[in-house]
Amino acid sequence: MTTAEAETGRIVTTDIPARLDRLPWSRWHWTIVIGLGTVWILDGLEVTVVGNIASRLSEPGSGLAISSSQVTGVAAALYVAGACVGALFWGRMTDRYGRKKLFLITLAVYLAATALTSISFEAWWFFLFRFLTGFGIGGEYAAINSAIDELIPASHRGRVDLIINGSFWLGAVGGSLLSILALNTDILAANVGWRMTFALGAVLAVVILLVRRHVPESPRWLLIHGRDREAEDIVTDIERRVEQEKGEPLPEPHGEITLHQRGSVSFVEIGRTVFSHYRRRATLGFSLFIGQAFLYNAITFGFGAILTKFFDVPSGHTGYYFAVIAAGNFLGPLLLGHLFDTVGRRVMISSTYLLAGLLLFGTAWLFGRGVLSAGTLTACWCVVLFFASAGASSAYLTVSEIFPMETRAMAIAFFYALGTAAGGISGPLVFADLTGTGQVGDTVLAFQIGAALMCAAGLVAAFLAVKAEQRSLEDIAKPLSAVTAKAAAKGAKGHGGDVTPPSSSPA
């Protein structure tokens, strides 16, 4: 790595991104997956538990004066609103202060908020800490996705990102089964069981926090922010570990990039970059997030109410059904993830969105004709969500890799917040009314809204999706800090440095 002084910072030519991308899969990468990816399990646990215990919270003796509609409507909307606000706030902090600091802080916020939810004594307390729990989780989306993409090799980035985001549904399976235990008054008192579920979330967060301490800062972020010596030390240590594990030298890296190191990026520059220089990509990101947010609200919001109202499923048994569709959700990214790295992003993103939308239209038609039972409706949902989950996870992958390094966390935060606000705040309020009427036609309409938006997003992806498979992040979107060989040489000459021009320029 060579450097030269410039008026506002140093010019650095480095092969560190290429060195990270050429690494074979190793135990070290599993450490990243476990340390960072497991938080989605907590998110899935949170969302599912609240949906499934809503009926118990509203019953006399729960220890909390709150109605079922307040839990699934107001509290759900506040959780999502907190996640949107948290994503924007923490996303800005992540780009400015680094990935590691923020993925430790945001997890600590989640831990404290969910623990305090467990001791709720009034509805306002429950609402407040549902908002703050979401506030912590929202920050996780920006910090974690940016860190994962910057640490995982290009050849594995798609499948790893999809599987990690899909692990939300492992938490959902756990939440479903845990809610069955929490609702069993033969085991736990009515005012204790639901509190234990939130307390367990806090305990799991402590375990993840201990593992996460060993995950390093992103070398890519360090490079841009003038901490290239730290970046070099981290990458050298990773290479040493991988070589020891594999028992052979690593292949030579190919390609360098020259960067003009800088501090934080202003909101104006972020906005100009995303919405002026990358308008088509911004349209893509917005479409993908809106589509998946509405589809998931159309299916999963009021899930328990649909089963109990239309199929007379006891409220204490809805967790079994949700565990089945949650398993289908996880299997989608797990089994289809590698195709996003081989077949390609455009084909897989568009096809998973379109298939999910069309299958949900079919499910709505069957439901409207009255030919489904609780079991067959769950089976239909399971198939729909097998494809939808892979598509939804690819939305996070997409916005985390198609914008420049300096804007990555903020871009993830913005599209998550905007799409989730539209589908995740308005969705619960709209679908609560539709599924709450007990009318078949209203529930069919809820399904059709989600299906139509999913199909629309699939069509947008067919035309606008970026072919990012097997490519380095710097090749997909050139960093704002990148400089040309001519500019680098001029900076070195003017300040007496010795900068080697990069062997290739990122596209």
Secondary structure, DSSP 8 states (H G I E B T S, - for coil): -EEEEETTEEEEEE-HHHHHHT----HHHHHHHHHHHTHHHHHHHHHHHHHHHHHHHTSTTSSS---HHIIIIIIHHHHHHHHHHHHHHHHHHHHHH-HHHHHHHHHHHHHHHHHHHTT--SHHHHHHHHHHHHHHHHHHHHHHHHHHHHHS-TTTHHHHHHHHHHTHHHHHHHHHHHHHHHT-TTTS-TTTHHHHHHHHHHHHHHHHHHHHTTS---HHHHHHTT-HHHHHHHHHHHHHHHHHHHTS--------EEEE------HHHHHHIIIIITHHHHHHHHHHHHHHHHHHHHHHTTHHHHHHHHH---GGGHHHHHHHHHHHHHHHHHHHTTHHHHT-HHHHHHHHHHHHHHHHHHHHHHHHTT---HHHHHHHHHHHHHHHHHHHHHHHHHHHHSS-GGGHHHHHHHHHHHHHIIIIIHHHHHHHHHHHS--HHHHHHHHHHHHHHHHHHHHHHHHH----TT--HHHHS--TTB--HHHHHHHHHHHT------SS---
